[in-house]
Amino acid sequence: MFLLTSCGEEITGEYAPVITLNEVEIVKKKDDSDSLLVIRFDYEDLDGDLGLNDDDTTGAFRGMNNLIINFEEKVNGKYEALLDPTRTVEANYHQRFPSLTPTGKNKKINGTMAVMFSISPNEIYADTLAFDLHIIDRNLNQSNFIRVTDVTLVQ
């Protein structure tokens, strides 16, 4: 995961983070098949409570992931939940990212985050997929959703 942050004026109150799609990149192997799916998105949070601390493991944070990614594969022209490689359970690609809260009075934060996934045989084996993602801050505010469809992969 790659993170960039910057700060601005002091903000007070509780705010949900906002995300926008920056780029979907497919990294190729030498044989021209796909190796890596990289999703980059920009984020902004006015109160800076993004990410989880190492000790955020109890209560509402127990087992919590704060980057929620749901993949679907296109089967016979319709999208269905992407199953794990055994094709028996729905694949889980949710992740947990660390606290990004700046020090000092000004907590406003923005930047770009990148998440990467191996393509077949390790993680994603579909030919055409869609995904939606959103993030959750420490006050449990959910960002807006990003939805991308018709990502074609060469296996």
N, C-alpha and C positions, 0 to 999 in steps of 0.2 A: 504494500500500500504506500502511495506517495502523497504527501500532504504539503500544502503551502498555506500560510496564513498571513494576514495583515490586519492592522487595527485602524480605527477611526475615532469619532467622537463618543463621549460617554452616553450610554443608553440605560434607562431603568425600566423595569417591568418584566413580564414573561412573554416570550415570543416563540412561535414555532419556526424551525429552520426552513429555509427556502433552497431548493436545488434546481439546477438546469443542466441538461445534457451538454457536454462539451464535445465528446468524440467517442465513437466506437471504432476501435482499431483491431485488425486481424493481422497477427504477425505470422509470416510464412516460414516454412522449413525450406531447405535447399531443394527438395523435390517438388516444390510449389504447393504442397498440402499445407493446411493451416496448423499452427503450433500453439498459438496463444490468443485468447480473446481479452482485449483490454478495454475497459469501460471507464471513461473519464467524465466526471461531472463537477460542476462548480457548486459551492455551497456558501450560504450566508446565514449567520445567526446573530441577531441583535443583542441577545443577552449572553452569548458565548458559552452556553452550557452544553457544548457538543462533546461527545466521547465519554468513555467510562474510565474511572480510576481502577487501579489494581484491586483495591479493597471494595469496589462496588460489586459485591457478590451475594448480598442478602436482600431480603424483602423483595421489592419490585425488580431489583437488578439480578436476582438469583437466576442464573442460566440465561440471562438476557443478551441478545445480540442487538446492536443498534444500527446495523446496516442490513436492511432486509431486501433480498434479491430473490425474485421468483422467476424461474425459467420455464418456458413452454416450448414444445417441439411441434412442428407442423406435421400432422399425420392425415393423409387423404384430404388435404386442403383445409383442415381445421386444427386450431391450436389446442393441445392437451398438456397437462402438467408433465414436465420432464422427469422421467424416472431415473433412479440410480443405474449404474452399469449392469446390475443383476436384473434390472427391469421388474423389480418386485415392490419397491417403495419409492415414494416421491423424493427426488433429490433435494437436499437442503444446502443452499449456498450462502445462507445468512452469515454475517461476520460481526465481529466486535472490534471497534477501533478505539484507541486510547483517548484520554481527555485532551482537548485542544484549547481549553480555557486559558486565555492570556492572563498574566499577572498584572496587578495594578487595578485602578478604578475602571478603566475603559475595557469592557468585555466584548465589544463587537468583534466578530471574527468572520473572515471570508477567505476563500482559497479554492484550490482544485484538489480533488481526491481521485485516485485511480485504483481500480480493483482488477485483478488479473485471474484468468481461469485457463487451465490447460485444456486443450482440445484432445479428443480421442487419442489414446485409449484411457487416459487417466480420469478425466472429469466429464467433459461434454462431448457427446458422440452423435448428436443430431445433425441433420443436413441443413435444416432451416429452423431457426428458433426466434422466439420473442422473449422479452423480459420486461419486468417492471421492478423498480427499486425505489426505496425511500429510506430516510434516516429518522432516528428517534433521539431526542435530547434527554438530558438527565431529569428534566421535569416531566418526561414522558410525552412531550409534544411531538407529534408526527409531522414531518415535512410533507410537501406535496409529493405526488408520484411522478416518476419518469416512466414512460412506456415506449418501447422500441419493438417494432415487428419486422419480419422478413430479413433477418440476418442470415445470410447464406454462408455455410461453412464447407470447405473442401476437406474431406477426410482422407 
